[in-house]
Amino acid sequence: MLEAFADNKILIIVLSSVILFLLYLTSHLFHLSIKNGKISKALLKIIELRQLISRKNTLGEIMDITFNALKHILPSQSAVIYLLEKNQKNQTILNVSEIMSPSGQKFTAFDPLTTDSVLSQTFKNKKTCKIDNFDKMPRDIIAKDSNFKSMMITPVTDNGESIGLIVLAHNKYGYFKEEDLEILHIFSAEAASVIKNIHSVHLSAAATQTDSVSGMYTYGHFRECLKESVKKHKDENKNLSVLFLNIDYFKQVNDTFGHNAGDTLIKQLGSFIKEQLRKHDFIGRYDADEFAVIMPDMSKTDCVVASEKIRHEIQEHTFILDGKPVKITISCGLSHLSENTASEKELIEKAQKALREAKNKGRNKIFVNE
């Protein structure tokens, strides 16, 4: 009887071990199935991405499609694409090209060669990395108060050289899995094959399209872009506005501080205006003391509100010339695309007419040409 009991006990132990092993195997296979399924779906999305971007020929269009695909393939709290650019001092920096983040201001442009950060290290080492606990990272250009806990970073490379970064972040520890890292690496390689070609064209074109004083786009390039925008928005029946901004009493600045200081003010003002604009707005230097902005896909009322905010912010801002604080104001003219506007030339003429009215009626005002 004791022997039978011992045999049954052994049998129970063996059966329990087999059951536990089968449960482990089932769980492992289930996890593997999910992982493979996730990767398969991602690969299908990447193939779709390849087909979509092959039909586009501007950096903006390609970046929009790439970013939307990224958000579907690897959902996260924050997603950012950096690309290598030249700043106004002709320094090479990584600048934000696309972003979706509640902490957007935490992602800033930086010099990847001189900055000590996990982003810089990834850019220089050209290796994808996953961070499960961002709290344990040393001081970084992305501040700890951003509340990011997990992060994935991968370089965008061109012939072995980094030209950008893709950054994904989440406020949960260990949010990203190993298969996510795999997917991000594949995605980056696929996106890079198109981005690198358009990006190089974009950089070389920007060198000839940028005003040397203000760092903004030139008069000629602004007119060209506005012409394309008018055609596109008329065809699609979408809103489009043009805002002209002129410095009040700019001659006094030149007379008081000299023309070099006047150039400095133009540069500071151009950068300041650009900071107030949306990512898809387009600013150019139109004349000596005049800037022009293309504002697409915004209602007439919203354009007036946005323009008034810019005017007010400039009035409140203190510029520094030769170490001295300087206050300025601007006058603005705004025009909107309508059925009566046949060309970019008419849109510009209406905005300039509104600008003249603002000047004639006391300056530091915005007038709208209906």
DOMI-610519 format. One record per residue (C-alpha): x negated, y, z; residue in three letters. Coordinates in steps of 0.5 Angstrom, whole numbers, padded with zeros to 4 digits, always signed. Each point is the difference from the previous one (the first is absolute). Example, Ala and Ser with C-alpha at 12.3 -4.5 7.8 and 13.67 -1.06 7.14 Angstrom:
<gupas>
-0025-0009+0016ALA -0002+0007-0002SER 
</gupas>
This chain:
<gupas>
+0000+0000+0000MET -0006+0005+0002LEU -0003-0002-0007GLU +0006+0002-0004ALA +0001+0006+0004PHE -0007+0002-0002ALA +0001-0002-0007ASP +0006+0005+0000ASN -0004+0005+0003LYS -0005+0000-0005ILE +0005+0000-0006LEU +0003+0006+0003ILE -0006+0004+0000ILE -0002-0002-0007VAL +0007+0002-0002LEU -0001+0006+0003SER -0006+0002-0003SER +0002-0002-0007VAL +0006+0004+0001ILE -0004+0006+0003LEU -0005-0001-0006PHE +0006+0000-0005LEU +0003+0006+0003LEU -0007+0004-0001TYR +0000-0003-0007LEU +0007+0003-0001THR -0002+0007+0003SER -0006+0000-0004HIS +0003-0002-0007LEU +0006+0005+0002PHE -0005+0006+0001HIS -0004-0002-0006LEU +0006+0000-0004SER +0002+0007+0002ILE -0007+0002-0001LYS -0001-0003-0007ASN +0007+0003-0001GLY -0002+0007+0002LYS -0006+0000-0004ILE +0004-0003-0006SER +0005+0006+0000LYS -0006+0005+0001ALA -0003-0003-0006LEU +0007+0001-0004LEU +0000+0007+0002LYS -0007+0001-0002ILE +0002-0002-0007ILE +0006+0004+0000GLU -0005+0006+0002LEU -0005-0002-0006ARG +0006+0001-0005GLN +0003+0006+0003LEU -0007+0004+0000ILE -0002-0002-0006SER +0005+0004-0003ARG -0002+0007+0003LYS -0006+0004-0001ASN +0000+0005+0005THR -0003-0001+0007LEU +0006+0003+0004GLY +0005-0005-0004GLU -0005-0006+0002ILE -0001+0002+0007MET +0007+0001+0001ASP +0002-0007-0003ILE -0006-0003+0004THR +0002+0003+0007PHE +0007-0003-0001ASN -0002-0007-0002ALA -0005+0000+0006LEU +0006+0002+0005LYS +0004-0006-0003HIS -0006-0005+0001ILE -0003+0002+0006LEU +0006+0004+0005PRO -0004+0004+0005SER +0002+0006+0004GLN -0006+0004-0003SER -0003+0000-0007ALA -0005+0004-0003VAL -0004+0000-0007ILE -0007+0004+0000TYR -0003+0002-0006LEU -0007+0003-0001LEU +0000+0007-0002GLU -0004+0007+0000LYS +0002+0005+0004ASN +0000+0008-0001GLN -0008+0000+0002LYS -0001-0006-0005ASN -0001-0005+0006GLN +0002-0007-0001THR +0006-0002+0005ILE +0005-0005+0001LEU +0007+0003-0001ASN +0007-0002+0001VAL +0003-0002-0007SER +0006-0003+0003GLU +0003-0001+0007ILE +0006-0002+0004MET -0001+0001+0008SER +0004+0003+0006PRO -0007+0002+0002SER -0002+0003-0007GLY -0005+0005+0003GLN -0004-0005+0003LYS -0003-0002-0007PHE -0004+0006-0003THR -0005+0000-0005ALA -0007-0002+0002PHE -0007-0001-0003ASP -0001-0007+0000PRO -0008+0000+0000LEU -0001+0005+0006THR +0006-0002+0005THR +0000-0006+0005ASP +0006-0003+0000SER +0003-0007-0002VAL +0003+0003-0006LEU -0007+0002-0002SER -0003-0007+0001GLN +0005-0003-0004THR -0001+0005-0006PHE -0008-0001+0001LYS +0000-0008+0001ASN +0005-0001-0005LYS +0003-0006+0004LYS +0008+0000+0002THR +0001+0000+0008CYS +0006-0002+0005LYS +0000+0004+0007ILE +0005-0004+0005ASP -0001+0005+0005ASN -0002+0008-0002PHE -0001+0002+0007ASP -0006-0004+0001LYS -0003+0004-0006MET -0005+0005+0001PRO +0001+0007-0001ARG +0003+0001-0007ASP +0003+0005-0005ILE +0007-0003+0001ILE +0001+0003+0007ALA +0002-0005+0006LYS +0007+0004+0001ASP +0002-0002-0007SER +0003-0007+0004ASN -0003-0004-0005PHE -0001-0007+0003LYS -0002-0004-0007SER -0003+0001-0006MET -0002-0002-0007MET -0005+0003-0004ILE -0003-0002-0007THR -0004+0004-0005PRO +0002+0002-0007VAL -0006-0002-0004THR -0003+0002-0007ASP -0006-0005-0003ASN -0002-0001+0007GLY +0001+0007+0002GLU +0005+0002+0005SER +0005+0006-0003ILE +0005+0000+0006GLY +0003-0004+0006LEU +0007-0003+0001ILE +0002+0000+0007VAL +0006-0003+0004LEU +0002+0001+0007ALA +0005-0002+0005HIS +0002+0002+0007ASN +0000-0008+0003LYS -0006-0003+0002TYR -0002-0006-0005GLY +0005+0002-0005TYR -0004-0002-0006PHE -0001-0008-0002LYS -0006-0003-0003GLU +0004-0001-0007GLU +0002+0007+0000ASP -0008+0002+0000LEU +0000-0005-0006GLU +0006+0003-0003ILE -0003+0007+0001LEU -0007-0002-0003HIS +0004-0002-0006ILE +0004+0006-0001PHE -0006+0004+0001SER -0004-0003-0006ALA +0006+0000-0005GLU +0002+0007+0002ALA -0007+0002-0001ALA -0001-0002-0007SER +0005+0005-0002VAL -0001+0006+0005ILE -0008+0000-0002LYS +0001+0002-0007ASN +0006+0005+0001ILE -0004+0003+0006HIS -0007+0001-0004SER +0004+0003-0005VAL +0004+0005+0005HIS -0007+0002+0003LEU -0003+0002-0006SER +0006+0003-0002ALA +0001+0004+0006ALA -0007+0003+0000ALA +0002+0004-0007THR +0007+0001+0003GLN -0002+0003+0007THR -0001+0008+0001ASP -0007+0001+0003SER +0002+0005+0005VAL +0006-0002+0003SER -0001-0008-0001GLY +0008+0000-0003MET +0001-0002-0007TYR -0001+0005-0006THR +0005+0004-0004TYR +0000-0004-0006GLY +0001-0007+0004HIS +0006+0003+0004PHE +0003+0002-0007ARG -0001-0007-0003GLU +0003-0003+0007CYS +0006+0005+0000LEU +0001-0002-0007LYS +0000-0007+0001GLU +0004+0001+0006SER +0006+0004-0003VAL +0001-0005-0006LYS +0000-0006+0005LYS +0005+0003+0005HIS +0004+0003-0006LYS +0001-0007-0003ASP +0001-0003+0007GLU +0005+0006+0002ASN -0004+0001+0007LYS -0002+0006+0004ASN -0006+0004-0002LEU -0003+0006+0003SER -0006+0005-0001VAL -0002+0004+0006LEU -0005+0006-0001PHE -0004+0003+0005LEU -0004+0007+0000ASN -0004+0003+0006ILE +0003+0006+0002ASP -0006+0006+0000TYR -0005-0005-0003PHE -0004+0006-0002LYS -0001+0003+0007GLN -0003-0007+0002VAL -0005+0001-0006ASN -0001+0007+0002ASP -0001-0001+0007THR -0004-0006+0000PHE -0003-0001-0007GLY +0002-0005-0006HIS -0004-0006+0003ASN +0005+0001+0007ALA +0005+0000-0005GLY -0002-0006-0003ASP +0000-0003+0007THR +0007+0002+0001LEU +0002-0003-0006ILE -0003-0007+0001LYS +0003+0000+0008GLN +0007+0002-0003LEU +0000-0005-0005GLY -0002-0005+0005SER +0005+0002+0005PHE +0006+0000-0005ILE -0002-0007-0002LYS +0001-0002+0007GLU +0007+0003+0000GLN +0002-0004-0006LEU +0003-0007-0001ARG -0005-0005-0003LYS +0004+0000-0007HIS +0000+0008-0001ASP -0006+0003-0005PHE -0003+0006+0002ILE -0005+0004-0005GLY -0003+0007+0000ARG +0003+0004-0005TYR -0003+0006+0000ASP -0005+0004+0005ALA +0004+0001+0006ASP +0006-0005-0002GLU +0002-0007+0001PHE +0005-0004-0004ALA +0004-0006+0003VAL +0004-0006-0004ILE +0005-0002+0005MET +0003-0007-0003PRO +0007-0003+0003ASP +0002+0005+0005MET +0006+0004+0000SER +0001+0007-0001LYS +0001+0001+0007THR -0005-0004+0003ASP -0005+0003-0005CYS +0002+0007+0003VAL -0001-0003+0007VAL -0007-0003-0001ALA -0002+0007-0004SER +0002+0004+0006GLU -0004-0005+0005LYS -0006+0001-0004ILE +0001+0008+0000ARG +0001+0000+0007HIS -0006-0005+0002GLU -0005+0004-0004ILE +0003+0007+0003GLN -0002-0003+0007GLU -0006-0004-0002HIS -0007+0004+0002THR -0005-0001-0006PHE -0008+0002+0002ILE -0004+0004-0005LEU -0007+0002+0002ASP +0001-0003+0007GLY +0006+0005+0001LYS +0008-0002+0000PRO +0004+0002-0005VAL +0008+0000-0001LYS +0003+0000-0007ILE +0007-0001-0003THR +0002-0002-0006ILE +0006+0001-0005SER +0004-0006-0004CYS +0004-0001-0006GLY +0004-0006-0001LEU +0003-0003-0006SER +0004-0006-0001HIS +0001-0005-0006LEU +0007+0001-0003SER +0004-0001-0007GLU -0002+0007-0002ASN -0008-0001+0001THR -0002-0003-0006ALA -0008-0001+0001SER -0005+0001+0006GLU -0002+0007-0003LYS +0007+0002+0002GLU +0000-0003+0007LEU -0007+0004+0001ILE +0003+0007-0003GLU +0006-0001+0005LYS -0004-0001+0006ALA -0005+0005-0002GLN +0006+0005-0001LYS +0003-0002+0007ALA -0008+0001+0003LEU +0000+0007-0003ARG +0007+0002+0004GLU -0003-0003+0006ALA -0006+0005-0001LYS +0005+0006-0002ASN +0004-0001+0006LYS -0005+0000+0006GLY -0004-0006-0001ARG -0001-0006+0005ASN +0007-0002-0003LYS +0002-0006-0004ILE +0005+0001-0006PHE +0004-0005-0004VAL +0001+0001-0008ASN +0006-0004-0001GLU 
</gupas>
